[in-house]
């Protein structure tokens, strides 16, 4: 019934990646997803620390990866400006 606990780390990575890509913020994505995913993950996995910490890692890594690839991220925009290259050219190298 519901989502299997073993898929939650991968699912958390994918959700956080797309959310950070759309919003351009890794910190905002982490702030939103930690309370939404950590407690349900703990309950579904019945306290399994491997599943729980893997889900936390999925949120962290997906948020940073999505922020890094986002063309509207402040760090992406500032990096392209400081390197004096076009924004989309810089995004494509990410």
C-alpha positions as CSV (number, residue, x, y, z in Angstrom):
1,X,0.0,0.0,0.0
2,X,1.5,3.3,-1.0
3,X,5.1,3.9,-2.1
4,X,7.7,1.3,-1.3
5,X,10.3,2.5,1.2
6,X,13.2,1.3,-1.1
7,X,12.3,3.8,-3.8
8,X,12.1,6.9,-1.5
9,X,15.7,7.9,-1.8
10,X,15.6,7.9,-5.6
11,X,12.2,9.6,-5.6
12,X,13.4,12.3,-3.3
13,X,16.4,13.0,-5.5
14,X,14.2,13.3,-8.6
15,X,11.7,15.5,-6.9
16,X,14.3,17.8,-5.4
17,X,16.2,18.0,-8.7
18,X,13.2,19.2,-10.7
19,X,12.0,21.5,-8.0
20,X,15.4,23.2,-7.7
21,X,15.7,23.4,-11.5
22,X,12.3,25.1,-11.7
23,X,12.9,27.5,-8.8
24,X,16.6,28.2,-9.0
25,X,17.2,27.7,-5.3
26,X,18.8,24.8,-3.5
27,X,18.2,26.2,0.0
28,X,14.5,26.9,-0.7
29,X,14.0,23.4,-2.1
30,X,15.7,21.8,0.9
31,X,13.5,23.9,3.3
32,X,10.3,22.9,1.6
33,X,11.1,19.2,1.1
34,X,12.7,18.2,4.4
35,X,9.5,18.5,6.4
36,X,7.4,17.0,3.6
37,X,9.6,13.9,3.0
38,X,11.6,13.1,6.1
39,X,8.7,12.2,8.5
40,X,6.8,10.1,6.0
41,X,10.0,8.4,5.0
42,X,10.8,7.5,8.6
43,X,7.3,6.1,9.1
44,X,7.1,4.1,5.8
45,X,10.6,2.7,6.4
46,X,9.8,1.8,10.0
47,X,12.8,3.7,11.3
48,X,15.3,2.1,8.9
49,X,18.3,4.4,9.1
50,X,19.7,3.5,5.7
51,X,16.5,4.5,3.9
52,X,16.1,7.6,6.1
53,X,19.6,8.9,5.6
54,X,19.6,8.0,1.9
55,X,16.4,10.0,1.5
56,X,18.0,13.0,3.3
57,X,21.1,12.6,0.9
58,X,18.7,12.4,-2.1
59,X,17.1,15.7,-1.0
60,X,20.5,17.4,-0.5
61,X,22.1,16.2,-3.7
62,X,19.0,16.7,-5.9
63,X,18.6,20.2,-4.6
64,X,22.2,21.2,-5.3
65,X,22.2,19.5,-8.7
66,X,19.0,21.2,-9.8
67,X,20.3,24.6,-8.6
68,X,23.5,24.0,-10.4
69,X,21.7,23.3,-13.7
70,X,19.1,26.0,-13.4
71,X,19.4,29.0,-15.7
72,X,17.6,31.2,-13.2
73,X,19.8,30.4,-10.2
74,X,21.7,33.3,-8.8
75,X,25.0,31.4,-8.7
76,X,24.6,30.4,-12.4
77,X,23.9,34.0,-13.4
78,X,26.7,35.4,-11.4
79,X,29.2,32.8,-12.7
80,X,28.3,33.6,-16.3
81,X,28.6,37.3,-15.7
82,X,32.0,37.0,-13.9
83,X,33.4,34.7,-16.7
84,X,32.0,37.1,-19.3
85,X,30.2,34.4,-21.2
86,X,26.6,34.0,-22.3
87,X,24.2,32.6,-19.7
88,X,22.9,29.7,-21.8
89,X,26.4,28.8,-22.9
90,X,27.4,28.6,-19.2
91,X,24.2,26.5,-18.5
92,X,25.1,24.1,-21.2
93,X,28.5,23.4,-19.7
94,X,26.9,22.5,-16.4
